[in-house]
């Protein structure tokens, strides 16, 4: 396990962060104030702000680190501790599949966001998708004590929940190129996605009226 984790950190982690930051910078609206749910130590948020100085980000997590790169608030993993429409955008980066029911947090994000929800997560589609995702999750997170419920959804399951919450899929990108060759042949495929979701138009109009 130790050797696998070291190899992952050397060959994958830094590239993954760099690529994710690039994609997320493209998805976030101009001048957005963003809530990063499950932000960890805030590394990704910090790097986004370096590339997008127009964006401000604060985070929440189920436990807080001693040293963080952004302001982080503790929360219980289900209820986002902010009022309706507190943020322009809510962001989840590989967080929702660690929950027992992603719809709960998505519903909370829909309440708190006035404009966008941006999600990076997994799509359980294709040959041995579940087994591959479990292996990736274990390698990347088990050494850090992260809870691993392995709760992966197919794209159709994601879409159904988006529709239930009245979220509009503005973009869905399944080809992120997170891994170097030849690992990308096994671990990229369409197992990852970044989606940009618009909250419903009535809610957006209400938020604009308040401002």
Secondary structure, 3 states (H helix, E strand, C coil): CHHHHHHHHHHHHHHHHHHHHHHHHHHCCCCCEEEEECCCCCHHHHHHHHHCCCCEEEEEECCCCCCCCCCEEECCCCCCCCCCCCEEEEEEECCHHHCCCHHHHHHHHHHHEEEEEEEEEECCCCCCHHHHHHHHHHHHHHHHCCCCCCCCCCHHHHHHHHHHCCCEEEEEECCCCCCCCCCHHHHCCCCEEEEEEECCHHHHHHHHHHC
